[in-house]
Amino acid sequence: MDNRSDAFVRKFSDALAYLDSKSIHDLVSIKYREDTNPSDYREFIGYLQSEQNLDAKQVEGNFQGRAWLVTENRQHHKALLVEHETGLEILYVAGSIASLLSLLPLISSGWKFLHRKFSDRSLFLDRGIGVEIRIVDSKNQLLERHVLRIEDYFLSESMKEIEALKDRIMQLESELKEIKENKGKKITTKKASQSIQKRKK
């Protein structure tokens, strides 16, 4: 395992307890890569708490930067924000449609809003350049890819999860139908057997 992969395994391992996940392979890191000042993060956390009504508390762990657990108060969806000089990092559990459609867009839009307001580098984020998606695969190797628009990523991942849920629902409906049919056959067989027994008497 290379040094970067090892660092992400440790980071994801520490994130598990905060994100209520069992495997580091279920976690995703979204990284906005651009130079960022500590004051940007103070503004950002305050904005999430006051304007977006999100709960944010600092947490400890091997995150390579100061980390905050952000929770959507009513739904309890969670994400970890990590402060880096090279830009904000968001850690979340893959497969959460609610987070992809609500919490993560709130965090992302807040980050963009503050950069439009206080930074002359806002166009950098608007173009989506420098946004990276990182996961740790089953062999504990770090995999990275760039996305042009983070909103497209949120939508694409949500659609994948919705399709997976549809497939699961269809499978469950098929299993339920089979159970009902088998139950109906058993009842018919039982009645037939009882009828035969009555005729014998």
Secondary structure in CASP SS format (residue, H / E / C, confidence):
PFRMAT SS
TARGET T0000
AUTHOR 0000-0000-0000
METHOD secondary structure of the structure
MODEL  1
M C 1.00
D C 1.00
N H 1.00
R H 1.00
S H 1.00
D H 1.00
A H 1.00
F H 1.00
V H 1.00
R H 1.00
K H 1.00
F H 1.00
S H 1.00
D H 1.00
A H 1.00
L H 1.00
A H 1.00
Y H 1.00
L H 1.00
D C 1.00
S C 1.00
K C 1.00
S C 1.00
I H 1.00
H H 1.00
D H 1.00
L E 1.00
V E 1.00
S E 1.00
I E 1.00
K E 1.00
Y E 1.00
R C 1.00
E C 1.00
D C 1.00
T C 1.00
N C 1.00
P H 1.00
S H 1.00
D H 1.00
Y H 1.00
R H 1.00
E H 1.00
F H 1.00
I H 1.00
G H 1.00
Y H 1.00
L H 1.00
Q H 1.00
S H 1.00
E C 1.00
Q C 1.00
N C 1.00
L E 1.00
D E 1.00
A E 1.00
K E 1.00
Q E 1.00
V E 1.00
E C 1.00
G C 1.00
N C 1.00
F C 1.00
Q C 1.00
G C 1.00
R C 1.00
A E 1.00
W E 1.00
L E 1.00
V E 1.00
T E 1.00
E E 1.00
N C 1.00
R C 1.00
Q C 1.00
H C 1.00
H C 1.00
K E 1.00
A E 1.00
L E 1.00
L E 1.00
V E 1.00
E C 1.00
H C 1.00
E C 1.00
T C 1.00
G C 1.00
L C 1.00
E E 1.00
I E 1.00
L E 1.00
Y E 1.00
V E 1.00
A C 1.00
G C 1.00
S C 1.00
I H 1.00
A H 1.00
S H 1.00
L H 1.00
L H 1.00
S H 1.00
L H 1.00
L H 1.00
P H 1.00
L H 1.00
I H 1.00
S H 1.00
S H 1.00
G H 1.00
W H 1.00
K H 1.00
F H 1.00
L H 1.00
H H 1.00
R H 1.00
K H 1.00
F H 1.00
S C 1.00
D C 1.00
R C 1.00
S H 1.00
L H 1.00
F H 1.00
L H 1.00
D H 1.00
R C 1.00
G C 1.00
I C 1.00
G C 1.00
V E 1.00
E E 1.00
I E 1.00
R E 1.00
I E 1.00
V E 1.00
D C 1.00
S C 1.00
K C 1.00
N C 1.00
Q C 1.00
L E 1.00
L E 1.00
E E 1.00
R E 1.00
H E 1.00
V E 1.00
L C 1.00
R C 1.00
I H 1.00
E H 1.00
D H 1.00
Y H 1.00
F H 1.00
L H 1.00
S H 1.00
E H 1.00
S H 1.00
M H 1.00
K H 1.00
E H 1.00
I H 1.00
E H 1.00
A H 1.00
L H 1.00
K H 1.00
D H 1.00
R H 1.00
I H 1.00
M H 1.00
Q H 1.00
L H 1.00
E H 1.00
S H 1.00
E H 1.00
L H 1.00
K H 1.00
E H 1.00
I H 1.00
K H 1.00
E H 1.00
N H 1.00
K H 1.00
G H 1.00
K H 1.00
K H 1.00
I H 1.00
T H 1.00
T H 1.00
K H 1.00
K H 1.00
A H 1.00
S H 1.00
Q H 1.00
S H 1.00
I H 1.00
Q H 1.00
K H 1.00
R H 1.00
K H 1.00
K C 1.00
END
